[in-house]
Amino acid sequence: MCLAVPGKIISIDDTDPDMKMARVRFGEAIRNICIQWVDDLKTGDYIMAHVGTALSKVDEEDAEFTLDALRLMGEIDLSTDS
């Protein structure tokens, strides 16, 4: 099964027009995520990411709901960067 995880964009790097990237916070972890194929993203937006790629933009309420559900299922621990 594939799993997309919500994260919050903390910065955007659009210096390469062919590969727009963002620093995205997933709990305590921060990762570089490709946002090239999702339109109208800005710092502070939430995205659903899978394998280093943004799949879609989501609102904060939906992102928090999904993160809470994953925490309850024991599927993720966002308290550390391990």
C-alpha positions as CSV (number, residue, x, y, z in Angstrom):
1,M,0.0,0.0,0.0
2,C,1.2,3.5,-0.8
3,L,0.9,6.2,1.8
4,A,0.9,10.0,1.3
5,V,1.6,12.1,4.4
6,P,0.6,15.7,5.0
7,G,3.3,18.3,5.6
8,K,3.6,22.0,5.9
9,I,5.8,24.0,3.4
10,I,8.3,26.1,5.2
11,S,10.2,27.4,2.2
12,I,10.2,27.2,-1.6
13,D,13.2,27.0,-4.0
14,D,12.2,27.9,-7.5
15,T,15.7,28.6,-8.8
16,D,15.4,25.6,-11.2
17,P,12.3,26.1,-13.4
18,D,12.3,22.4,-14.3
19,M,12.3,21.2,-10.7
20,K,10.6,23.4,-8.1
21,M,11.4,22.2,-4.6
22,A,10.2,22.9,-1.1
23,R,11.4,22.3,2.4
24,V,8.5,20.6,4.1
25,R,7.9,19.9,7.8
26,F,6.5,16.5,8.8
27,G,6.3,16.9,12.6
28,E,9.9,17.3,13.7
29,A,11.3,16.0,10.4
30,I,12.0,18.4,7.5
31,R,12.5,17.0,4.0
32,N,13.1,18.3,0.5
33,I,9.9,17.7,-1.6
34,C,9.4,18.2,-5.3
35,I,6.4,20.5,-5.8
36,Q,6.8,21.0,-9.5
37,W,3.4,19.5,-10.5
38,V,1.1,21.1,-7.9
39,D,-0.1,24.6,-8.8
40,D,-0.4,27.7,-6.6
41,L,1.7,26.5,-3.6
42,K,3.2,29.0,-1.2
43,T,5.0,29.0,2.1
44,G,2.6,27.9,4.9
45,D,0.5,25.6,2.6
46,Y,0.0,22.0,3.4
47,I,0.6,19.2,0.9
48,M,0.2,15.5,0.7
49,A,3.6,14.0,-0.2
50,H,4.6,10.5,-1.3
51,V,8.2,9.4,-2.1
52,G,9.5,12.9,-2.2
53,T,6.8,14.4,-4.4
54,A,3.8,16.6,-3.6
55,L,0.6,15.0,-4.9
56,S,-1.9,17.6,-3.9
57,K,-2.6,20.7,-1.8
58,V,-4.7,20.1,1.3
59,D,-6.1,22.5,3.9
60,E,-4.7,22.6,7.4
61,E,-7.8,21.0,9.0
62,D,-7.6,18.0,6.6
63,A,-3.8,17.7,7.2
64,E,-4.2,17.7,11.0
65,F,-7.1,15.2,10.8
66,T,-4.9,12.8,8.7
67,L,-1.9,13.2,11.0
68,D,-4.0,12.5,14.1
69,A,-5.5,9.4,12.5
70,L,-2.0,8.1,11.6
71,R,-0.8,8.8,15.1
72,L,-3.8,6.9,16.6
73,M,-3.1,3.9,14.3
74,G,0.5,3.9,15.4
75,E,1.6,4.2,11.8
76,I,3.8,7.3,12.4
77,D,5.7,9.0,15.1
78,L,6.3,12.6,14.3
79,S,8.0,13.4,17.5
80,T,11.6,12.7,16.2
81,D,13.6,13.0,13.0
82,S,14.7,9.4,12.8
